[in-house]
């Protein structure tokens, strides 16, 4: 895929060998996420219709989940991550950005990988589920501060290391590492996130907030700690979130994960 002129025929052969990837490509190609319902019937068509970036995203989604297949009781985590990622992709198409256009597949990919450190810690620490509950209910300390206090490390740090290992773009790695750091999201020292990383973080955080409003699930205190700064990054107001909530509900893009 990284070749200047990739051979779509070779890609089709490689992808078609894996039934799971092939099926997921058809599902995402025909989903509301791309607005092409009922049009794509083969891997070849998927490559032509949704493009290499979306295909790479599909493969990344499957690979991420397969990498932690040995970790039990993560069904709800994967489901929520996929739905929030889809809302992130949808939201990127609804908003305007000062410096550049954030593509839906970029926002989707970050939403998918944002919390990839959680399955790692879940597999390492028997009591991590209890630490997660404490972090979700903490209204003052940052989410990662709770983890640091309990374990001396956090899921954002681990997720960024995983992103580096998987050779994700630097902007994704920075966004994964800093997505609970309010000062970094504001663009303040000591950790200043790149502009695109800040957009990724803000989009995903707003998407999580919208998802909680739409589903009533996964209630946390994160919007109370990060909502204001994320709205500033996105140049929208609190009142605008109500309109976005209504539009998201109408679009129903969060209802069924494409993966």
Protein Blocks (a to p, Z undefined) as FASTA:
>chain_A
ZZmbacfklmmmmmmmpmmlmmmmmmmmmmmklopghkacbfklmmmmnommlmmmmmmm
mmmmmmmmmpghilmmmmmmmmmmmmmmmmmmmpccfkbccdfklmmmmmmmmmmmmmmm
mmmpmklmmmmmmmmmpckbcfklmmmmmnopafklmmmmmmmmnopafklmmmmmmmmm
mklmnopafbdcdfklmmmmmmmmmmmmmmmmmnopaiafklmmmmmmmmmmnopafklm
mmmmmmmmmnommmpccZZ
